[in-house]
């Protein structure tokens, strides 16, 4: 990871009396393991499960008319339950007609503002080897400049509304590139959405990045991972918190000490490799250094040991499409693990103001 030398607010030691209540969140398009539920019912399920933060991946289907727009009803339910809604605006490029990309992002932003949402995120889909777009070849720095211009087009409206837009650490960007995008714009508007599992795709150590970026993190997207050795490098697969190889006491403690107060679970099945045995790959990864790669190897070794013990399925036996019951189990296990660790380091966990079904949720 490129060394970060800018002055940041100092992280203070954790003392129970100083730690405010934190929120546990869930991010989804439809509720994990219960995907048949409509959006309003998904919100109710989140409340029943004890979450006080719901992050919608996007509202593209509502905006296009593909599904009925019942977002006002969802927002009203959330307010009654003391649950905050946050929203993904979509992809900030660099592919696609810039005017169209920006119009779609602005439309999602405006609808989110109507719903009272104050925290948003965007992601990117850059191509590190270069991208042919509208007859022009764009190297990676040119792609980042295009993404920055797209983000800047949202800045004034977001600033006027007093809301924040967070750039997600997506699989295509190194953490220093995400930080660079956020800091090249209005710092009152732009922050970082930290997805820890994505960092290994760019050869970075999630623990080091969480410590370095923590002061700028305003949203989190959390799940565990394993790294299998394959002929060209490592293959990432995703797991429930505590069932992979990340050190969650270290990660959550570091983020908490940096001032992060929202801890949101995300479940997806993105499949990515990190081809560290391919010399040509490094041509497009200038941020890498030996210590980062050493930590990547450590995670690979932990995965190997977990398979040998029978704690982690072998790659050949990996369930690439878990059934709804298993997705539900993973969600509840992740939530219980995160709750246990945060409580053990002194954090108070916010509870919904209203359990809409009358059930208690997670304990």
Beta strands, then each sheet from edge to edge (+ up, - down):
strand 1: 21-28
strand 2: 53-56
strand 3: 84-91
strand 4: 119-123
strand 5: 131-133
strand 6: 136-138
strand 7: 164-168
strand 8: 190-195
strand 9: 217-221
strand 10: 224-230
strand 11: 233-239
strand 12: 262-266
strand 13: 272-274
strand 14: 348-349
sheet 1: 9+ 8+ 7+ 4+ 3+ 2+ 1+ 12+
sheet 2: 9+ 8+ 7+ 4+ 3+ 2+ 1+ 14+
sheet 3: 5+ 6-
sheet 4: 10+ 11- 13+
end
